């Protein structure tokens, strides 16, 4: 796919080569440009790198207790093999392979949730390159099988990049929302409580070019799930309120300011006021000006109002963001995956939100495309996992 404006090429077989070419072009355009940053102030132990096969291109991550032992496990979606590899956690930060399961073409995002209400975690997967969503039902032992009717053909132009899960109509059954990037819309798919969803779905108006990391959460405190997503065009973030009946509207509110080229969002309470904030990763992509990269927090002031916090510089091409309490102080922190310089940027939360004066840089695997924060060893501090398509690997970073 070719974007009609200057942003990075999205998920696809040629992305790695294009990012590498962009790095070379950037170097030639900026004589004397400094080398990529080394690890600085890392809160993690040295990363453990796990290969996921030479034909794999890991690009999606999800965590959850897939085998019911009370320990967090990991799911990794890979485009080359069209599968999801499952790793079972030992509660001490170790992960052991439990096999791989067919996930449809190019799984680009995974959400873990109990989609058929049997008390076991299932997986909903956005398939890049085709207008499909794959649903895998968990057996409670770390195994997965396709749900009836999976993969679902959905309304998504040209294909889904992201998806979110919540009970948007409050009927007790999880529902799905996916992006329809090419028509500036989202699609709502009502769940039947058995792992099935009404397809092709109902269209929802969105901002300009909604792309990665659509998120569903109660952001205005009314007990109903709302929708937030980045808009690549216009420097805005779309925030739509849910009415509890499966509808999402702007309710007269303008889109939120999100900085240049908002590429990904996450939801976390970075100032510990009990209200979830919005984390935004800004992405310079293939441009030669790294000043476009950054991390911003939109601080939740209640009632659907947000305040733009300070912007934190990141590594090159900050294409994903995650939130979690890395240092165990009760404030959520943020991590961006920086594809060009193979690093994570860590921003620490505090009473005023993310602080530009307190950051860390952590070197990980080749071209990290995704980052996940979750506590894999039970010490109440978030560990990190990155998906590294250049190395056909994942990096596992346990907090010190």
Number of C-alpha atoms within 10 A of each C-alpha: 10 9 10 7 8 14 18 20 16 17 18 15 12 11 15 20 11 14 19 16 13 18 20 13 14 17 15 12 12 12 8 8 10 8 8 13 14 13 15 12 12 18 17 17 12 17 19 15 18 16 14 22 14 12 12 20 29 34 27 26 26 20 25 21 19 29 19 16 14 12 19 24 29 26 25 26 31 31 25 18 23 21 22 27 21 24 21 24 24 16 17 14 19 15 18 12 15 16 14 19 18 17 30 24 21 26 35 26 27 28 23 24 22 21 31 20 16 15 13 20 25 29 26 25 29 30 26 23 18 17 20 23 29 22 28 25 24 25 17 17 14 22 17 23 16 18 20 13 12 18 21 19 17 23 23 25 18 16 22 30 27 28 26 26 24 25 20 29 19 16 15 13 21 26 25 24 25 30 32 27 24 16 17 18 20 30 23 27 24 23 24 17 17 16 25 22 24 16 15 16 19 16 19 18 16 28 23 20 21 31 27 26 25 23 24 26 20 18 28 20 15 14 13 21 25 25 24 25 30 34 29 26 20 17 18 25 30 22 27 26 23 25 17 17 12 21 16 21 16 16 11 7 13 13 19 19 18 29 22 20 25 32 34 28 29 25 26 23 25 32 23 18 13 12 19 24 26 27 28 33 34 34 31 24 26 22 18 18 13 18 15 21 26 27 33 25 31 25 24 22 15 14 10 17 14 18 14 16 17 15 20 21 19 28 26 31 33 36 30 28 30 26 28 27 23 29 19 14 14 17 21 28 29 29 31 33 33 31 29 23 22 24 29 30 27 27 29 26 29 18 11 12 24 29 18 15 9 13 21 17 21 24 22 28 26 23 24 33 29 26 26 24 23 24 23 29 19 14 14 16 22 24 26 23 25 32 31 29 26 20 21 23 25 28 23 25 24 24 23 13
